Amino acid sequence: MSREEEKKTTVYEFKVPEGQQESIRLDVYITNFVENATRTKVQEAIKDGYVQVNGKKEKPSYKMLPGDEIFIELPKAPPPEAVAEKLDINIVYEDDDIILVNKEAGMVVHPAYANWTGTLVNGLMYHVDELAENEDNDLRPGIVHRLDKDTSGLLVVAKNDEALANLSAKFAEKDVERTYWAIVWGTPKEEGTIEGDIGRSRHDRKLMTVLPEGKGKHAVTHWKVLEYFDYLSLVEVKLETGRTHQIRVHFNHIGHNVFGDKTYGGTSVRYGSNTGSRKVMFHKLITDLDRQALHAKTLGFEHPTTGEKVSFDSELPEDFSHVLNMLREHCKAEY
């Protein structure tokens, strides 16, 4: 295959572990391992000849065997162009080179599969002429770093190529100060560090997990408890690295799941009594929040043009503050 042909296709290769005992259908197996895949689309791909098992075509119902090798080669659909949209964006600072945004929960940072409109980038393109003048149809113009859809907080966006290159280098070199606030289940020790490689789960490729050393990307998370409650804690988190879902995965790994996290086990009562009014209150707070209790609180870096050290702090969003106020009123720890 030529290099030009490679650019027009997406290739996946899997091998069923020798020790796997459970018999799984081919379409189900692929759906679990390919991000954003649906079973219907996988079945279509299999029938259209884009999937081979041990070098030949099989039906979607084929039962996978230990040692089976799956090869998938899908044609890439051209992405739609990012378009400017008039959206409500909380801009906390702006100059000729950068914009600081306090992103609300529920907003995706840039266009991608299933979220081509309504993203932060779409809104910024309406606000900033330089980002709208996107000759390369870049779906992430100006984006230096990202936050998960349901994580709120501070993001810096570059308004020109020079600022983008400068800030991207600073983030890559970890020459940036970032703190997050999170509410987590349980009462961890006052401060600590979580260190563990992060990569995609073998059981579900849509999820990230902590892997054995050398099997994923190195990740380090530091925390300090700001406030204890019965069965929950408010923590300040600092990152040495910026891996996908890092805070959520690391706290899940040590058994202190982020409160309200639907993906990584934060929506069930993790500690203390599972009966009575306390359980009812926790579940109501989870429902009211409807996301993980995680907020990018502060951001500091050297300005890409002036060289001046700039620091920004953000107010907690209303939903996060509501949970905190309820915990302070009804669940204040006595130690």
N, C-alpha and C positions, 0 to 999 in steps of 0.2 A: 504494500500500500504506500502511495506517495505521501509526502508531508502535506500536500494540499488536500488530499483525500482524508487524511487523519483529522484535519481541522473541521471537516464537515460531518464527522461521526463521533459518537460517544461509545467507548468500549468498556465493558465490565467483564471481569473474569473471576469466577468463584470455584472453589473446590470443596465438596462436602467432606467434613472431617471424618477420618477413619472410624472414630469412636461413636459416631452418631447412630443411635438406635431407633429413634422415632422416624417413621416413614412419612415424608412430607411431599405434597404435590409440587410439581415444578413451578406452576404459576404462583402458589403461595410462598414458596421458598424465595423466588425472585422479588416478590412484593415486599417481603420483610427485609431485604438487603439493599434495595435501590431506593434512594431518597426521592420522595415525591411521587413514587410509583403507585398506581392503583391496580387492583386485580384485573379490571376490565382492560386497561391499556396493556398490561403484561400479556394477557391472553391474546390480544390482537397482534402484539409483537411476535409472539410464538407462532401464531398461525401464518403471519406474513413472512416467516423465514429468517427473522433477525436473531433467533436464539438457536444455539446448538448445544447438545449434551454429548460429550465424548465424541465430538466431530460430526454429529448427525442430528437431524431434526427429530423432535419428539412432540407428543401432544401435551397440552396444558395439564392434563391429568396424570402425566407420567410420574411415578413415585421415585423420588430421589434415593440413591443408594450411596453408602459410604465410598468415597473415592471418586464419585462422579465429578467431572469437570464441566462447568458451564461457561460458554463464551457468548457474549451479547454484543452486537454491533448495531447501534441505532443511528439513523440519520438525524442530524441536528436541525431543528426548526429555527429559522432566523428569528431572533428576538424582536418584538415590536419596538418602535422608537419610544424613548422616554419623552413625555409631553408635559408642558407646564400646566399646573393646576392651581387655582386660588384656594389655598387651604389655611386653616387656622394653625399657625406655628408660633410657639413661644420663644421669641428671640431675646436673649438676655444681654447680648453684646454684639456689636458689629462695627467694623472699620473697613478700610479699603482692601484688606487681605483675608480676614477671617470672619466667621459668624459663629457665635456660641448659641446653641439651641438647648432648651430644656425640653427634651422629647417626652411626650405623653405616652402612657402605656397604651398598647393597641395599635400604634403606628409603626409600620415597617420602614426601615431606613431607606432602602433603595428598591427599585423595581426588580422583580424576579418571578419565578414560576408561581402562579396563582395570585400574585400581587403586582400587577403591571401598573396600577393606578393607585392614587391615594397615599403614596409613600412620602416620606420626608423629602426625597430628591424631587419629586413632582412639585411639591410646594415651594422648595427653594428655587427651582428653575423659574417659577413665576415671579419670585421676589428678586432674583439676582440675574441681570442680563448676561453676565459672563458665563454663568452656568447654563443658561438657555441656549447660548451660542455654542452648541456642542457638535462640532463637525464630524467627530468620529462615532457618533451615536453611542457614546459611553453611557451605560445605565447607572454608573456611580460617579458622576462628575463631582469633584470636590470632596468626596467622602474619604476621610482619613482613618476612621475607626467606626465600629458599629456597636449597637446595643440590640439585644433580643427584642422581638416585637412587644412582648409584655413586660419588659424592663423599662422603667422611666429614668429620666435624668439627663445629665450634661453630655453634649457632643460638640466637638469643634469641627467646622467645615471650612475648607479652603476655597477662596473665591478666584484664585488664579493658579496656574501651573507651578510657579515658583514657590508659593506658599504650600501647595500640596506636596511637592517634593521635599521641602524642608521639614514639614510636620510629619510626613510619613517616615522619614529617617529618624526623627526623634522618637516616635512610637516604636519603631523597630529596634532602636538602641535602648529602649526602656528609660529614656531621659524625660519621663513625664510622671507627674504625681497624680494619682487617681485614687479616690476612696469611694466606696459604696456603703450604703446602709442596707441591712437585711434583717428580717425577723426570721429566726430559725427555731425549729422544734428542739426542746430540751434545754439544758443548762450546761453548756460546755465550760471548760476552765476559762479563766479570765482572759487569757490570750494564748495564741498558738499559731502553728504553721502546718498547712496541709501540702504535701509534696507527692505528686503521682502523675505518671504519664496519662494523657487523655487521648482517646481515639474512638472510633465508631464501635458500637457493640457488635459482637459476633451474632447475637440473637436477634437484633433489630437495628438495621443500618440507619434508621431515622434517629436513634438515640446515641448520645456520647456516654462513655464510661471510663473509669480508671483501669488502665491496662498494666501488665507487668513492665518493669523497667526496660526501655529500649523498644517496646512494641507500639508506643504512641508518641505524642509530642510532649516534651517536658513541660510541666506546669507547676507553679508555686503560688499558693494563696496564704496570706497572713490575716489573722483576725484579732480583734480586741472587743470584749464584751462592754457595751455601753450601759446596759440596763438588763436586770434579771426580772422575769415574771414567773409565776407558777407554770411550769412546763414549756415556757418559751423564753427567748432572749433576743434583745436587740443588739446586733453586732456591727462594728465597723470593719470593713474588709479592704485590704490593699493587695493589688496584684503585682507580681513580678513578671508574669507572662499574660498573654491575652488569647487564650484558647476558646474555642466555641463552647458556650454554656459552662465555662470554667467554674464559676462560683457555685452554681446549682449542682454540678456534678461532684465537685469536691466535698461540699457539705452533705450531699446524699451519701457519699462514700464513708464519711465518719459517723453517719447516723443522726445528723442534725439537719434534716432536710429543710429547705427554704419553705416557710409557711405559704400555703396556697399554690405551690408549684404542681400543676396538673401533670407534668411530664415526669418529674423525678420524685414522686412520692410525698408531696407536701400537702395533700388535700385530705388526709385522714389524721385523726387524733393520734399523735405519735407517743405521747408521754402522759402519765397520770390517769385519772379516772375517765373511763369511756361511757359513763352513765350520768344521768342527772342534768341539771341546768348548765353545768360547766361545758359538757359536751355539746349541748344545744347552742350555747353561745359561740363556741369555736366554729361549729359548722356554719352558723349564720355569718360570722366574720369571713370565713372562706368564700361563701356565696357572695357576700357584699363586695369583697375585694376582686374576685373573679380573675386573679392572676397571681404570679409569684410576688411576694413582698420584697422586692429588690429595686433599689434606686441608686443611680450614679450621682453621688452627692457633691463631690468636689472634683475640680480638674485644674491642674497647674502645669505650665510649660513655658519655654522661652519663645517670645513672639517671633515669628519667622522673618519679619522685616526689621523691627527695631532692636531685637536682641534682648529686650526687657523681659524680666520674669513676671508673668501674669498668672493670677489665681482667681478662680471663680467658685462660688458656693451656690447651691440651689435650695429652694424650699422644698419640703416634702410635698408630694401631691396629696390631694384631699383624701383619696381612698386609703393611702398608707397611713396618714395622720389619724384617720378614723379608727383603724385597727389599733394603733398605739394608744390612743386615748381610752379606748375600751379596756385594753390590757392594764393600763395604769389605774383605772378606776376599779376594776373587778379582779385583777390577777396579780397585784403587786406582791413580789416575793418578800418574805420576812427575814432574809439573810443577806 
